[in-house]
Amino acid sequence: DKRESAICPLPDGASFSLETVFDMGKLFGGLLLLIFGLNFLQAAISHSKRQTFVYDESLKQYARPHPRTRIITGTVGRYAPQEWPSWYTRTIFKWNGETRMAPYHPNDSRYGAYNRVRFQSQ
């Protein structure tokens, strides 16, 4: 049951066997499998961490979302807000049950005046 190893000579006098080539192929395949496995694991973990806020159960009676509704939260960067109309640059926010007009963004030229008025009124 001896298998002969095919040895291929190279022009510079060195040689390699086909067994070495097959071993390198197995190593490469294993490395690819490991990379794909780690990516899949990382994607599964990050997917499970997406929903971090738990809503009050009493609100479910009012919720009627479409099955494919996606809610994406994040921050908004504003560029040149002083060029926007005033009704557009301020938005009503609700935070911990308090509704307030949102402060201007620190990049806004009106941010300093807004803070002075806000601190004087408190």
C-alpha positions as CSV (number, residue, x, y, z in Angstrom):
1,D,0.0,0.0,0.0
2,K,2.8,2.4,-0.7
3,R,1.8,5.4,-2.7
4,E,4.5,7.0,-4.8
5,S,5.0,10.7,-4.3
6,A,5.3,12.6,-7.6
7,I,8.3,14.9,-7.4
8,C,8.4,17.8,-9.8
9,P,11.9,19.3,-10.4
10,L,12.2,23.1,-10.8
11,P,14.6,24.9,-13.1
12,D,16.8,26.1,-10.3
13,G,17.5,22.6,-9.1
14,A,14.9,22.6,-6.3
15,S,11.9,20.2,-6.3
16,F,8.5,19.9,-4.6
17,S,6.1,17.1,-4.2
18,L,2.3,17.0,-5.0
19,E,1.7,16.1,-1.3
20,T,3.1,19.4,-0.3
21,V,0.8,21.2,-2.7
22,F,-2.2,19.2,-1.4
23,D,-1.2,20.0,2.2
24,M,-1.0,23.7,1.4
25,G,-4.5,23.5,-0.2
26,K,-5.9,22.0,3.0
27,L,-4.3,24.7,5.1
28,F,-5.6,27.4,2.8
29,G,-9.1,25.9,2.9
30,G,-9.0,25.6,6.6
31,L,-7.9,29.3,6.9
32,L,-10.8,30.4,4.6
33,L,-13.2,28.4,6.7
34,L,-11.9,30.0,9.9
35,I,-12.3,33.5,8.5
36,F,-15.8,32.9,7.2
37,G,-16.7,31.3,10.6
38,L,-15.4,34.2,12.6
39,N,-17.3,36.7,10.3
40,F,-20.5,34.8,10.7
41,L,-20.1,34.7,14.5
42,Q,-19.4,38.4,14.7
43,A,-22.4,39.2,12.5
44,A,-24.7,37.0,14.7
45,I,-23.4,38.7,17.9
46,S,-23.9,42.2,16.5
47,H,-27.4,41.4,15.3
48,S,-28.4,40.2,18.7
49,K,-27.2,43.5,20.3
50,R,-29.2,45.8,18.0
51,Q,-32.3,46.2,20.2
52,T,-31.1,47.7,23.5
53,F,-34.2,49.5,24.7
54,V,-37.1,47.7,26.3
55,Y,-40.5,49.4,25.8
56,D,-43.3,49.5,28.3
57,E,-45.6,46.5,27.7
58,S,-48.7,48.8,28.0
59,L,-47.7,50.6,24.8
60,K,-48.1,47.4,22.7
61,Q,-51.9,48.0,22.5
62,Y,-51.3,51.1,20.4
63,A,-48.5,49.7,18.2
64,R,-49.5,48.6,14.8
65,P,-46.3,48.6,12.8
66,H,-46.0,47.1,9.3
67,P,-44.1,43.7,9.4
68,R,-41.2,45.2,7.4
69,T,-40.9,48.4,9.3
70,R,-37.3,49.3,10.2
71,I,-36.6,51.9,12.9
72,I,-33.1,53.4,12.6
73,T,-31.9,55.7,15.3
74,G,-28.8,57.9,15.4
75,T,-27.5,61.4,15.4
76,V,-27.8,63.9,12.6
77,G,-24.9,66.1,11.5
78,R,-26.0,69.5,10.3
79,Y,-24.1,71.6,7.8
80,A,-24.6,75.4,7.5
81,P,-27.7,75.4,9.7
82,Q,-27.8,79.3,9.7
83,E,-28.7,79.0,6.0
84,W,-31.8,76.9,6.8
85,P,-35.2,78.4,7.7
86,S,-35.8,78.9,11.4
87,W,-38.8,76.6,11.4
88,Y,-36.6,73.8,10.0
89,T,-33.6,74.2,12.4
90,R,-35.6,73.6,15.6
91,T,-37.5,70.4,16.2
92,I,-39.6,69.3,19.1
93,F,-38.0,66.6,21.2
94,K,-39.4,64.5,24.0
95,W,-36.9,63.3,26.6
96,N,-37.9,61.7,29.9
97,G,-41.4,62.9,29.5
98,E,-40.5,66.6,29.0
99,T,-41.2,68.2,25.7
100,R,-38.9,71.1,24.7
101,M,-37.8,72.9,21.7
102,A,-34.4,71.4,20.7
103,P,-31.3,73.5,21.3
104,Y,-29.4,74.6,18.3
105,H,-26.4,72.6,17.2
106,P,-23.0,73.9,18.4
107,N,-22.0,74.6,14.8
108,D,-25.0,76.9,14.4
109,S,-24.2,80.6,14.5
110,R,-27.3,81.1,16.7
111,Y,-26.1,78.6,19.4
112,G,-24.5,81.2,21.7
113,A,-27.5,83.5,21.8
114,Y,-29.8,80.5,22.3
115,N,-27.8,79.4,25.4
116,R,-27.7,82.9,26.9
117,V,-31.5,83.2,26.7
118,R,-31.9,79.7,28.0
119,F,-29.7,80.2,31.0
120,Q,-31.3,83.6,31.8
121,S,-34.7,82.1,31.8
122,Q,-33.8,79.4,34.4
